[in-house]
């Protein structure tokens, strides 16, 4: 065989071997080293034990989060800006994420921290406007406060609820919960002057497949 052919074949084999080796190395790295945008917590956090009611009127507990990856967002249906925009952003990339073949499919959870106004009927109408596959739930503040705190999030009513148009201040990050029901990180919103602090759906689309494939 011509020496040039031998050298050429050897180079191709070497390049192929290097590509395969780098691919295997990349795939064996832990997920937190492969994601680019998600902010990981130093260790997984157990969620505070909770009992809520979802938009279908069914009981929702910690067990409801088992077996799925979950993107969770804290807000309320009367939110004038961040909540609807964030849910719309998640819905924009959800079809692609839902197509991923995995044993731990993705769930989207909207947690209302405004139980006074967010009835089951209102939550049902609100969440179905974005996507009927999404889950919305709420409960008394005695359940909500410790739960939201255990997520690494916060909320507070900014004025008296006697005012029918009161606002609720809340964290804008999208929390990531693993199939064991533990909080492992979050997607932080973009902080751009003059723009709403909303998490970038394209960043979610890039990182979540890595987790779903774990």
Residue pairs with C-beta under 8 A, 6 or more apart in sequence:
26 34
31 210
31 211
31 214
32 40
32 185
34 210
35 207
35 210
35 211
36 203
36 206
36 207
37 187
37 200
37 203
37 204
37 206
37 207
38 176
38 185
38 186
38 187
38 203
38 207
39 185
39 186
39 187
39 188
40 184
40 185
41 152
41 183
41 184
41 185
41 186
44 178
44 180
44 182
44 183
44 184
45 150
45 151
45 152
45 182
45 183
45 184
46 150
46 181
46 182
47 62
47 65
47 147
47 150
47 151
47 177
47 181
47 182
47 183
48 146
48 147
48 149
48 150
49 61
49 62
50 60
50 61
50 62
50 139
50 143
50 146
50 147
51 59
51 60
51 61
51 139
51 143
52 59
52 60
52 61
52 111
52 137
52 138
52 139
52 143
53 59
53 60
53 120
53 137
53 138
53 139
54 60
54 64
54 120
54 123
54 135
54 136
54 137
55 120
55 123
55 124
55 126
55 127
55 128
55 135
55 136
55 137
56 120
56 124
57 120
60 135
60 137
62 181
63 181
65 107
65 109
65 177
65 181
66 179
66 180
66 181
67 104
67 179
68 104
68 105
68 106
68 107
68 179
69 104
69 105
69 106
69 107
69 176
69 177
69 178
69 179
69 208
69 211
69 212
70 106
70 107
70 108
70 109
70 175
70 176
70 177
71 90
71 106
71 107
71 108
71 109
71 174
71 175
71 176
71 177
71 204
71 208
72 108
72 109
72 110
72 111
72 151
72 174
72 175
72 176
72 177
73 83
73 86
73 87
73 90
73 108
73 109
73 110
73 111
73 174
73 175
74 111
74 113
74 148
74 151
74 153
74 155
74 170
74 171
74 175
75 82
75 83
75 86
75 110
75 111
75 112
75 113
75 168
75 170
76 83
76 112
76 113
76 114
76 117
76 118
76 168
76 170
77 83
77 112
77 114
77 117
77 118
77 122
77 123
77 126
78 114
78 117
78 118
78 165
78 167
78 168
79 167
79 168
79 170
80 167
81 196
82 172
82 189
82 196
82 197
82 198
83 110
84 130
85 196
85 198
86 172
86 174
86 189
86 198
86 199
87 110
87 127
87 130
87 134
88 130
89 198
89 199
89 200
89 201
89 204
90 108
90 130
90 134
90 174
90 201
90 204
91 130
91 131
91 134
92 201
93 201
93 202
93 204
93 205
94 106
94 108
94 131
94 133
96 205
97 106
97 204
97 205
97 208
97 209
97 212
98 105
98 106
98 133
100 106
100 209
100 212
100 213
102 212
102 213
104 179
104 212
104 214
105 212
106 208
106 212
107 135
108 131
108 133
108 134
108 135
109 134
109 135
109 136
109 137
109 177
110 123
110 126
110 127
110 134
110 135
110 136
110 137
111 136
111 137
111 138
111 144
111 147
111 148
112 118
112 123
112 136
112 137
112 138
113 138
113 141
113 144
113 148
113 155
113 168
113 170
114 138
114 168
115 138
115 139
115 140
115 141
115 144
116 161
118 126
118 138
123 136
123 137
123 138
124 136
126 136
127 134
127 135
127 136
138 144
144 155
148 154
148 155
148 171
150 183
151 175
151 183
152 175
152 183
152 186
153 170
153 171
153 173
153 175
154 170
154 171
155 168
155 169
155 170
155 171
156 168
156 169
156 170
157 166
157 167
157 168
157 169
158 166
158 167
158 168
158 169
159 166
159 167
160 166
172 189
172 197
172 198
172 199
173 186
173 187
173 188
173 189
173 199
174 186
174 187
174 199
174 204
175 183
175 185
175 186
176 183
176 184
176 185
176 186
176 187
176 211
177 183
177 184
178 184
178 211
187 199
187 200
187 203
187 204
187 207
188 199
189 196
189 197
189 198
189 199
190 197
190 198
190 199
190 200
191 197
